[in-house]
Each structure stands twice: as structure tokens, then as C-alpha cells.
Amino acid sequence: MDVRAEFERAAVEGGSAGEVRTLAQAARTGAERHRLALAAALAHAAFIAPGRIAEIYDAAAEGWFGAPVAGPPIDSSGALAAAPPPPEFWAAFWDLVDAQGLDAGTVTSRTAALGGHLDAGFGQVSARACLAYPGVAQAAAGGVPDRFQLSDLAACPQGALGEAFYRLIVDNQFDLEVLDRDALGLSGLIPPLDYLNARMLQTHDLWHIVAGYRTTGLHEIGISGFQMAQFGHGYSAMFLAMVATKTARAPVEAHAMITDVILSGWVHGRRTPPMLAIPWEQVWDHSTDEIRVRYGVRPYESPYPADVFEQLRSAQTPVAG
């Protein structure tokens, strides 16, 4: 059977937690087919059965690291599966997997666009899945959050979280909320997806600071695992399924590095209390260390240098002269 057709079949069918655990063990040093099968299991969670994200990623992490995740229970007993993706979805998915040299913004927009090819009922399935995560229902009860104001951050004292956030945004010329929530039509999403997606856009860089992920290529992968573990973040699941598929056919060492980061970010998120509970607007004047202590957040321990991608690109750039 064609490799991609087999991948699509496996992604639609899924597998048991035990099978995923075994696949992750085999994928560490096994054949490319094991790595592709593991990526297909992650694609199943991302595009077919988001209610199984915790079950599948917990099993993958246990198989990969050889120890249980030991996070809070997430009840997926009522998880539903969406309809299988149509051919146009798979065409867009493989085009993205095959693409080379895309900038971060293009990757973000093209990954998000994959959701537009999914069945109309996928949103209901995803919303139900997110509500199983600790703290989501309580956080979303207040509705879509107001926008942050750059002037509030500029007024924060030196050493405060708000000042660090301000400097990160201004010095790097980032957008305060990453992407325009209105342009994305987030207000039209069903609860709690309307709240979760808006809140994640405006707090993504705050999570970088407090959870200890640098704004580098490798750590964007890690924080995606962290976000997904916190509340079943749909975009992160799609992004990581794409990354896992892209790297499944890479050399074993490269695949191991990416999988280490995906799954260590996942474990970190599962063992961290819900960061959705942090009232960011009320703690701008507190230091990052104070906030970590108050809310039980331990910074990420990166298994590789955070800027390893940037170092590799720099080493490959010819020196003029």
C-alpha cells in the first residue's frame, strides 16, 4: 500500500493507548514505519478525535520516556470522533508537510487553515474535549476576555511581569495578541472555543515567559505540547501532528530531538496547574518568580539548547567577503 494512503488510514482509525505506547517505544530507534505510525496516531488525535489527545499523548510520552506522565485525570470516556477528513484536507496536509523554508507566519496560517477542511461537526467534538481539562469550564465562564492595552504594560515597574511582556512585544516587534481575533472570526466559535482561542492569542507570549519557553523555533514546538496538555488546544494538536509527520522521515537523531521536545512539553503541561486560572490583568506588577511560586509553575527544562535551529541556520549561512 502507498505510504501516504496507509498513514491516512491509520490516522482515521486510530489505535489503543497500548498500541500508541508500543509505537513510541519502537519509534525511538526503530524503522521509519514506526515513526510514521506514531505520527499518524497524533494526527488521529488532532483531526479525528480531539477527545483522545490526553489518552494518546500520555501513552506516547510513557512509551517514549519509560515512565507514566502522572498528570491529573482527564476523562475521555465520552469522547466522540468526527467524520473522516475529505480528500482536499489530505491534499492540504501533505502540501504543508512537504513545504520547505516557510516562515513562522505562513506555517501558522496554513496550519490553522487545515481546520477549514474538516467536518462541520468537528467544532462540537473539539469543544466537548476541551471541557474535560482541569480549569477550562471555570476560566471560560467569564466569556471572551477584553483586549490587553500596551499602555498598561508600559506603566509597569522594572522587574515586573508586565514590563517583561512589554519589552518582549516591543523589542521584537511582535503583535500584542499574535493574530487579529476579529479577522479570525473567533467570536463566531462555540463556547469554550471562543474564549480559549482568544485567550491563547493574547497570552501565548506570557506563557513563554512564565513557563520558561524561549521564543525560538525549538521552543515553539515545546510550548505547543505544553498548551495542548493544559487544555487540549486544537491548533497546537494540528501543528504538532504536522511537525511529527514532517520529521518522521528525517534521520533518527533529528526525529528523536523533535519528539523529545514535543513530549517533554506535553509532560510539563500535564504536571503544571492550569495557567488559564492566572488573572494576568491583575498581576502585571508582580515579578515572574512571584507568579511562578503563587501558581505552582516550574519553568521548562529544555533537553536541548533552545536556539539549536537558529545556530544551525547561522552555521549554514555563507560569510560574505
C-alpha positions in Angstrom: 0.0 0.0 0.0 1.1 3.6 -0.7 2.8 5.1 2.4 0.6 8.1 2.5 -2.6 6.1 2.0 -1.5 3.8 4.9 -0.8 6.9 7.0 -4.3 8.3 6.2 -5.9 5.0 7.0 -4.1 4.8 10.4 -4.9 8.4 11.2 -8.6 7.8 10.7 -8.8 4.5 12.5 -6.6 5.5 15.5 -5.2 2.9 17.9 -5.5 1.9 21.5 -3.4 3.6 24.2 -1.3 0.4 24.5 -0.6 0.4 20.8 0.5 4.0 20.9 2.7 3.2 23.9 4.4 0.4 22.0 4.8 2.6 18.8 6.5 5.3 20.8 8.9 2.7 22.3 9.7 1.4 18.8 10.0 4.8 17.3 12.9 5.8 19.4 15.4 3.7 17.4 13.1 1.8 15.1 12.2 1.9 11.5 10.7 4.8 9.6 7.4 3.0 9.5 7.2 3.1 13.3 7.8 6.9 13.3 5.2 7.4 10.7 2.7 5.2 12.6 3.3 7.3 15.7 2.8 10.5 13.7 -0.5 9.0 12.4 -1.7 8.4 16.0 -1.0 12.1 16.7 -2.9 13.1 13.6 -5.8 10.9 14.7 -6.0 13.0 18.0 -5.6 16.3 16.1 -8.0 15.8 13.2 -10.4 13.0 14.1 -10.7 12.5 17.9 -9.6 15.5 19.9 -11.2 13.9 22.9 -8.4 11.3 22.8 -5.5 13.9 22.9 -4.7 13.2 26.5 -5.0 9.4 26.2 -2.8 9.3 23.1 -0.2 11.8 24.2 0.0 10.3 27.7 0.6 6.9 26.2 3.2 8.2 23.7 5.1 10.0 26.5 5.1 6.9 28.7 6.3 4.8 25.8 9.0 7.3 24.8 10.3 8.2 28.3 9.6 4.9 30.0 7.5 6.4 32.9 3.9 7.4 33.4 3.0 11.1 32.9 1.3 11.3 36.3 -0.8 14.3 35.4 -4.4 14.9 36.7 -7.0 12.6 35.3 -8.8 13.8 32.1 -12.0 11.9 31.4 -12.2 11.0 27.8 -14.8 8.2 28.2 -17.4 10.4 26.4 -15.0 11.3 23.6 -16.6 11.4 20.1 -14.9 11.1 16.8 -15.5 13.5 13.9 -16.1 12.4 10.3 -13.0 11.4 8.4 -11.3 14.3 6.6 -12.1 14.7 2.9 -9.5 14.3 0.1 -9.0 18.1 0.0 -7.9 18.1 3.6 -5.2 15.4 3.0 -4.0 17.3 -0.1 -3.5 20.5 2.0 -1.9 18.5 4.9 0.7 16.8 2.6 1.4 20.1 0.8 2.2 21.6 4.2 4.3 18.6 5.3 6.3 18.7 2.1 6.8 22.5 2.1 10.3 23.8 2.8 11.6 27.2 4.0 8.3 28.6 5.2 8.4 31.5 7.7 6.6 31.2 11.0 3.6 33.3 10.0 2.9 31.2 6.9 3.2 27.9 8.9 0.7 29.3 11.4 -1.8 30.5 8.9 -1.6 27.3 6.8 -1.8 25.0 9.8 -4.9 27.0 11.1 -6.4 26.7 7.6 -6.4 22.9 7.8 -9.3 23.2 10.2 -11.4 24.7 7.5 -11.3 21.4 5.6 -12.7 19.3 8.5 -16.3 18.2 9.0 -18.7 20.9 10.3 -19.2 18.8 13.5 -15.5 18.9 14.4 -16.0 22.1 16.4 -18.6 20.4 18.7 -16.3 17.5 19.2 -13.4 19.7 20.0 -15.4 21.9 22.4 -16.5 18.9 24.4 -13.0 17.6 24.5 -11.6 20.9 25.9 -14.1 20.9 28.7 -12.6 17.7 30.1 -9.4 19.6 31.1 -9.0 21.0 34.6 -9.9 24.6 34.9 -11.4 25.1 31.4 -15.0 25.4 32.4 -14.3 27.9 35.2 -12.0 30.0 33.1 -14.3 30.2 30.1 -17.4 31.1 32.3 -16.4 34.8 32.1 -16.7 34.9 28.4 -14.2 36.2 25.8 -11.6 38.4 27.5 -11.1 42.1 26.8 -8.0 43.1 24.9 -4.7 43.9 26.6 -3.6 47.5 26.4 0.1 48.2 25.6 -0.2 51.4 27.7 -0.9 49.3 30.8 2.2 47.2 30.2 4.3 50.3 29.6 3.4 51.6 33.1 4.7 48.5 34.9 7.8 48.8 37.1 11.1 47.3 36.1 11.3 43.7 37.0 7.6 43.1 36.8 5.9 40.6 34.5 4.1 43.4 32.7 7.4 45.1 32.0 9.0 41.9 30.7 5.9 41.3 28.5 6.1 44.8 27.2 9.8 44.5 26.3 9.2 41.2 24.6 6.5 42.6 22.4 8.1 46.0 21.6 11.7 44.9 21.2 10.8 42.0 18.8 8.0 44.0 17.1 5.5 41.3 17.9 1.8 41.8 17.8 0.2 42.2 21.2 -2.3 39.4 20.5 -0.2 37.4 17.9 -3.1 37.4 15.4 -6.2 39.6 15.0 -9.1 37.8 16.7 -11.7 39.6 14.7 -10.1 38.6 11.4 -10.1 35.0 12.5 -13.8 35.2 13.4 -13.2 33.8 16.9 -16.4 35.4 18.2 -18.3 33.1 16.0 -16.9 29.9 17.6 -18.9 27.9 20.1 -18.0 28.1 23.8 -15.5 27.4 25.2 -13.5 27.6 21.9 -14.3 31.3 21.5 -12.7 32.0 24.9 -9.8 29.5 24.6 -8.7 30.7 21.2 -8.9 34.4 22.1 -7.2 33.9 25.4 -4.4 31.9 23.9 -3.7 34.5 21.3 -3.3 37.2 23.9 -1.4 35.1 26.5 0.8 32.9 24.3 3.9 35.1 24.9 3.1 35.4 28.6 3.1 31.6 28.8 6.5 31.7 27.1 7.8 34.0 29.9 6.2 32.3 32.9 6.5 28.7 31.8 10.1 29.2 30.7 10.0 28.7 26.9 12.2 31.0 24.8 10.8 32.4 21.6 12.9 30.1 19.4 11.9 27.6 16.8 12.5 24.6 19.0 10.7 26.1 22.0 7.7 27.0 19.8 7.4 23.2 19.3 7.8 22.6 23.1 5.2 25.2 24.1 2.7 23.7 21.7 2.9 20.5 23.6 2.6 22.4 26.9 -0.5 24.4 25.6 -2.1 21.2 24.4 -1.6 19.5 27.7 -3.1 22.4 29.5 -6.5 22.5 27.7 -6.4 20.3 24.5 -5.5 23.3 22.3 -6.7 22.4 18.9 -4.2 24.5 16.8 -1.3 23.0 18.8 -2.5 19.5 18.2 -2.7 20.2 14.4 0.7 21.9 14.4 2.4 19.0 16.3 0.8 16.4 14.1 2.2 18.2 11.0 5.7 18.5 12.7 5.7 14.9 13.8 4.8 13.8 10.2 7.4 16.0 8.7 10.2 14.7 10.9 9.1 11.0 10.8 11.2 10.6 7.6 14.1 12.6 9.0 17.3 10.9 10.4 16.7 9.1 13.7 18.6 11.7 15.7 16.6 14.6 14.3 13.3 12.7 14.9 14.4 11.9 18.4 15.2 15.6 19.2 11.8 16.8 18.0 9.9 14.1 19.7 11.8 14.7 22.9 10.7 18.3 22.8 7.1 17.6 21.8 6.6 15.1 24.6 8.6 16.9 27.3 6.5 19.9 26.6 3.4 17.8 27.0 4.6 16.3 30.3 5.5 19.7 31.6 2.0 21.0 30.7 0.3 18.0 32.3 2.2 18.5 35.5 1.6 22.2 35.7 -1.5 23.6 37.4 -4.0 25.3 34.9 -2.4 28.6 33.7 -5.8 29.6 32.4 -6.6 30.3 36.1 -4.0 33.1 36.3 -5.7 36.6 36.2 -2.9 38.2 34.1 -4.5 41.7 34.2 -4.3 41.7 38.0 -0.6 40.6 38.3 1.2 42.8 35.8 3.1 44.4 38.7 4.4 41.1 40.2 7.6 39.5 39.2 7.7 36.4 37.1 9.3 34.4 40.0 6.4 35.6 42.3 3.8 34.4 39.8 5.5 31.0 39.4 5.5 30.4 43.1 1.9 31.6 43.6 0.5 29.4 40.8 2.9 26.4 41.0 4.6 26.9 37.7 8.0 25.4 37.3 10.0 26.6 34.2 10.6 24.2 31.4 13.8 22.2 31.5 14.8 22.1 27.8 16.5 18.8 26.8 18.4 20.7 24.0 19.7 24.3 23.5 16.7 26.4 22.9 18.3 28.1 19.9 19.6 24.9 18.2 17.7 25.7 14.9 19.0 29.2 14.8 22.5 28.0 15.5 22.3 25.5 12.6 20.9 28.2 10.2 23.7 30.5 11.2 26.4 27.9 10.6 25.0 27.2 7.1 24.9 30.9 6.1 27.9 31.8 3.9 30.1 34.5 5.2 30.4 37.4 2.8 33.9 38.5 1.9 
